[in-house]
Amino acid sequence: MSSDPNSGWIEWFKILGGGSIGGFIGSLIFDPLKKKLQSPPISVLFPINSRTNIQASDTAPYVVLNIVSPTEDYIVVRCIVENQSQFFTVEQCRVFLTGIKTRNSSDMDWKLTEYRESNQVAWSENQFQFEAVDIFPWTAKAFEPLRLCCGNPYTQISVNIPCHHYAFQHIFPNPLPNEKGWKFSFLVVGRNIHPTSFDFNLESSLITSQRGSSQIFHINGCSLNRDQLVSRN
């Protein structure tokens, strides 16, 4: 009676392919591949830089001026998370403020502040400010990391996280110092996306004119001039 020398290996392959072991091995191989294929690419949009014309209408989604009264208004900085996938939804997306650095003039190096945590930043829609959101294919969600409250007697900086952080009174003193800079770092995360980091700079400067002195802020080198924002609106 003859026997096939390969029959033992064939039987083992049948067991592996048809049983729980085969399913386990298959999951090790195909689950990471499936996750990679179904991970939507995202982009954080904030095209504000030193060459930006803040009066142009295409800056309106990113820098918003709200006039409260003749002596008080505030500027809201918005960033946009865009799902660039044609087929897959970004699931359970959140944005976190992960760090703030400061410097006392533009020719100095950035230094870490007391804020070294991760706190969620608010989405623009009030009904789900601090919830995880799904972003459908070829759509976007805006988040609001920063607000400049411009009124008498001082301008104040606030970061839109759920609770006021103990270090903010040191990082954003009142009144704000002249020629001060802040670098804000963020992280966009979700259930099925690769974490994406993002940052921008805010600088203050003092402008003197016939009407007196006023503090002007620049974001990524672009002047947030109130009069230009009014003109744009």
C-alpha positions as CSV (number, residue, x, y, z in Angstrom):
1,M,0.0,0.0,0.0
2,S,1.5,3.3,-1.1
3,S,1.0,6.7,0.4
4,D,1.5,10.2,-0.8
5,P,4.4,11.9,1.1
6,N,2.6,15.3,0.8
7,S,-0.7,14.1,2.1
8,G,0.1,15.1,5.7
9,W,0.9,18.7,4.6
10,I,-2.3,18.8,2.6
11,E,-4.4,17.8,5.5
12,W,-2.7,20.5,7.7
13,F,-3.5,23.2,5.1
14,K,-7.1,22.0,5.0
15,I,-7.3,22.4,8.8
16,L,-5.7,25.8,8.7
17,G,-7.8,27.0,5.8
18,G,-11.2,25.8,7.1
19,G,-11.0,26.1,10.9
20,S,-10.6,28.8,13.5
21,I,-6.9,28.9,13.1
22,G,-7.3,29.8,9.4
23,G,-9.7,32.6,10.3
24,F,-7.3,33.9,12.9
25,I,-4.4,33.9,10.4
26,G,-6.6,35.5,7.8
27,S,-7.6,38.3,10.2
28,L,-3.9,39.0,10.9
29,I,-3.2,39.4,7.2
30,F,-6.4,41.0,5.9
31,D,-7.6,43.2,8.8
32,P,-4.7,45.7,8.6
33,L,-5.0,45.7,4.8
34,K,-8.7,46.4,5.1
35,K,-8.2,49.1,7.7
36,K,-5.5,50.8,5.5
37,L,-7.8,50.7,2.4
38,Q,-10.7,52.1,4.4
39,S,-8.8,54.9,6.1
40,P,-9.9,58.1,4.5
41,P,-7.3,60.7,3.7
42,I,-7.9,64.1,5.4
43,S,-6.6,67.6,5.0
44,V,-6.6,70.5,7.5
45,L,-7.3,73.6,5.6
46,F,-6.0,77.0,6.8
47,P,-4.5,78.9,3.9
48,I,-3.7,82.0,5.8
49,N,-0.1,83.3,5.5
50,S,1.9,86.5,5.0
51,R,0.8,86.8,1.3
52,T,-2.9,86.5,2.1
53,N,-5.2,89.4,1.3
54,I,-7.5,89.4,4.3
55,Q,-10.0,91.5,2.4
56,A,-10.5,88.7,-0.2
57,S,-13.8,86.8,0.1
58,D,-12.1,83.4,0.1
59,T,-10.7,84.2,3.6
60,A,-14.2,84.4,5.1
61,P,-14.4,80.7,6.2
62,Y,-11.2,81.1,8.2
63,V,-11.3,84.5,9.9
64,V,-14.7,85.8,11.0
65,L,-15.4,89.2,12.5
66,N,-18.4,89.6,14.8
67,I,-19.3,93.1,15.9
68,V,-21.0,93.1,19.3
69,S,-21.2,96.9,19.8
70,P,-19.5,100.1,18.6
71,T,-16.7,99.5,21.2
72,E,-16.6,95.7,21.3
73,D,-16.1,93.0,18.7
74,Y,-14.3,89.6,18.4
75,I,-12.4,87.8,15.7
76,V,-12.9,84.0,15.4
77,V,-10.2,81.9,13.8
78,R,-11.6,78.8,12.1
79,C,-9.9,75.8,10.5
80,I,-11.4,73.1,8.4
81,V,-11.0,69.3,8.4
82,E,-11.8,67.9,5.0
83,N,-12.5,64.3,4.1
84,Q,-10.8,63.7,0.8
85,S,-12.1,60.2,0.3
86,Q,-14.7,59.5,-2.4
87,F,-16.1,56.4,-0.6
88,F,-15.4,56.3,3.1
89,T,-16.6,58.4,6.1
90,V,-14.2,59.8,8.7
91,E,-15.5,58.2,11.9
92,Q,-15.6,59.8,15.4
93,C,-13.4,62.8,14.5
94,R,-12.1,65.1,17.2
95,V,-9.5,67.9,17.3
96,F,-7.2,68.5,20.3
97,L,-5.0,71.4,21.4
98,T,-1.8,69.6,22.3
99,G,0.6,72.5,23.0
100,I,1.3,76.2,23.2
101,K,4.7,77.8,22.8
102,T,5.6,81.5,23.2
103,R,8.3,83.9,22.3
104,N,8.9,87.6,23.2
105,S,9.9,88.7,19.7
106,S,10.1,87.3,16.2
107,D,13.9,86.8,16.3
108,M,13.7,84.6,19.4
109,D,13.2,80.8,19.6
110,W,9.8,79.3,20.6
111,K,9.6,78.0,24.2
112,L,7.2,75.6,25.8
113,T,4.6,77.0,28.2
114,E,2.8,75.4,31.2
115,Y,0.2,74.1,28.8
116,R,1.3,70.6,27.7
117,E,-1.9,68.7,27.7
118,S,-4.5,67.5,25.2
119,N,-8.0,69.2,25.4
120,Q,-10.6,69.0,22.7
121,V,-11.2,72.1,20.6
122,A,-14.8,73.1,19.8
123,W,-16.4,72.5,16.4
124,S,-18.1,75.5,14.9
125,E,-21.6,74.1,15.1
126,N,-22.9,74.8,18.6
127,Q,-25.1,71.7,18.8
128,F,-22.2,69.3,18.9
129,Q,-19.3,71.6,20.0
130,F,-17.3,68.9,21.9
131,E,-18.7,65.7,20.5
132,A,-17.0,63.3,18.1
133,V,-18.4,63.8,14.6
134,D,-18.5,61.8,11.4
135,I,-17.3,63.6,8.2
136,F,-18.9,62.1,5.1
137,P,-17.0,61.7,1.8
138,W,-16.0,65.0,0.1
139,T,-17.4,67.1,3.0
140,A,-15.7,69.1,5.7
141,K,-16.2,70.3,9.3
142,A,-14.9,73.5,10.8
143,F,-13.5,73.9,14.2
144,E,-12.8,77.1,16.2
145,P,-9.5,77.0,18.1
146,L,-9.1,80.7,18.8
147,R,-11.0,83.9,19.6
148,L,-9.7,87.5,19.9
149,C,-12.0,89.6,22.0
150,C,-11.3,93.2,21.0
151,G,-12.8,95.8,23.3
152,N,-12.0,98.4,25.9
153,P,-9.7,98.5,27.6
154,Y,-7.8,95.4,26.3
155,T,-7.8,92.7,23.7
156,Q,-8.1,89.2,25.2
157,I,-7.2,85.8,23.7
158,S,-9.3,82.8,24.4
159,V,-8.9,79.2,23.3
160,N,-12.2,77.3,22.7
161,I,-11.7,74.2,24.9
162,P,-14.3,72.9,27.4
163,C,-12.8,74.4,30.6
164,H,-10.5,77.4,31.1
165,H,-7.0,76.1,31.7
166,Y,-5.1,77.2,34.9
167,A,-2.1,78.2,32.8
168,F,-4.0,80.6,30.4
169,Q,-3.8,83.5,32.8
170,H,0.0,83.3,32.5
171,I,0.1,82.5,28.8
172,F,-2.4,85.3,27.9
173,P,-1.9,88.0,30.5
174,N,-4.1,91.1,30.6
175,P,-3.1,93.4,29.1
176,L,-1.3,91.4,26.4
177,P,2.4,92.3,26.0
178,N,3.6,94.0,22.8
179,E,5.7,91.9,20.3
180,K,4.5,88.7,21.9
181,G,4.1,85.5,19.9
182,W,2.2,82.3,20.4
183,K,2.4,78.9,18.5
184,F,-0.7,76.7,18.8
185,S,-0.3,73.0,18.0
186,F,-3.3,70.7,17.3
187,L,-3.9,67.0,16.5
188,V,-6.8,65.7,14.4
189,V,-7.8,62.1,15.3
190,G,-10.5,59.6,14.4
191,R,-11.5,56.0,14.6
192,N,-10.3,55.2,11.1
193,I,-7.8,57.9,10.1
194,H,-4.2,58.6,10.7
195,P,-3.6,61.3,13.3
196,T,-2.7,64.6,11.6
197,S,-0.9,67.4,13.3
198,F,-1.4,71.1,12.5
199,D,-0.2,74.4,13.9
200,F,-0.4,78.2,13.4
201,N,1.3,81.3,14.9
202,L,-0.2,84.4,16.4
203,E,1.9,87.6,16.8
204,S,1.1,90.9,18.4
205,S,2.5,94.3,17.4
206,L,1.8,97.9,18.3
207,I,0.7,100.3,15.6
208,T,0.9,104.1,16.2
209,S,-1.2,106.5,14.1
210,Q,-2.8,109.9,14.3
211,R,-5.7,108.3,16.3
212,G,-3.3,106.9,18.8
213,S,-1.7,103.5,19.4
214,S,-3.5,100.2,18.8
215,Q,-2.5,96.5,19.0
216,I,-2.5,94.6,15.8
217,F,-2.4,90.8,15.6
218,H,-0.9,88.7,12.8
219,I,-1.8,85.1,12.2
220,N,0.9,83.2,10.1
221,G,2.2,86.6,9.1
222,C,-1.2,87.9,7.9
223,S,-2.5,91.1,9.6
224,L,-5.9,90.7,11.2
225,N,-6.8,94.3,10.6
226,R,-10.3,95.1,11.8
227,D,-10.9,97.8,9.2
228,Q,-10.0,95.3,6.4
229,L,-12.3,92.7,7.8
230,V,-15.1,95.2,8.0
231,S,-14.4,96.2,4.4
232,R,-14.5,92.5,3.3
233,N,-17.8,91.9,5.1
